[in-house]
Amino acid sequence: MVWEGGAARLLPIPISWPELRVPINRIRGIHVPSVDGNNAIDWGRTSADYAQHRPNYPDRFFDILASLGVGLQRQRILDLGTGVGFLALEFARRGAAVTGIDIAGGQIEEARRRCAATGLSVDFLVGRAERTERNVSMTLRHPAAVI
């Protein structure tokens, strides 16, 4: 994206690698080059490996959030795109009441498995972030505190 005359304009990016010359997907009018051969991505197929091999966020990250008033005991946290629950589980460990939502059922299954193994309580739900009104109701008191 570049700025021209005070307006943003998308420029085509030439790709010279033959393996990246694949069809273009259209997502809500945005052209996104596909590097997966137009295959549907199923995040659930990698959930167990992801949970096992991806390091969690460092404690310092949560300490900084707590110093900003985020993730405190008895605070209600909504984790959209929770994946396998890294953020949700740590907020729960620190005493927050957490709901985690993800569109991928396999991710939620793995998050629930990890939650059960820790003995923590997190409400993990399958759903779309754009449609959370069907899954959870929360009151946002300080919109600026959303991360």
Stockholm file with secondary structure:
# STOCKHOLM 1.0

chainA/1-147         MVWEGGAARLLPIPISWPELRVPINRIRGIHVPSVDGNNAIDWGRTSADYAQHRPNYPDRFFDILASLGVGLQRQRILDLGTGVGFLALEFARRGAAVTGIDIAGGQIEEARRRCAATGLSVDFLVGRAERTERNVSMTLRHPAAVI
#=GR chainA/1-147 SS CEEETTEEECCCCCCCCGGGCCCEEEETTEEEECSSTTCCCCGGGGHHHHHHHSCCCCHHHHHHHHHTTCSCTTCEEEEETCTTCHHHHHHHHTTCEEEEEESCHHHHHHHHHHHHHHTCCEEEEECCGGGGGGTCCCCCSCGGGCC
#=GC SS_cons         CEEETTEEECCCCCCCCGGGCCCEEEETTEEEECSSTTCCCCGGGGHHHHHHHSCCCCHHHHHHHHHTTCSCTTCEEEEETCTTCHHHHHHHHTTCEEEEEESCHHHHHHHHHHHHHHTCCEEEEECCGGGGGGTCCCCCSCGGGCC
//
